């Protein structure tokens, strides 16, 4: 019998989904994480690819494994401002 990992059930598929699931605004999330609202917006829209440290912060903030958080940005490429 195959075993299903509980960590794969009901996990948000994006930063935006995780934020909205918790009723957070971009402003509130940014303030809690010590970044600007525009950075959160750019991450959500795929214009910024957060580094490992910020992914770790997001993982801790949302109580999710780092690999789940990293998956949110797997197709993202950093773009110059």
Secondary structure as UniProt FT lines:
FT   HELIX           6..8
FT   TURN            9..10
FT   HELIX           15..21
FT   TURN            22..23
FT   HELIX           26..33
FT   HELIX           37..45
FT   HELIX           52..62
FT   HELIX           66..71
FT   TURN            72..75
//
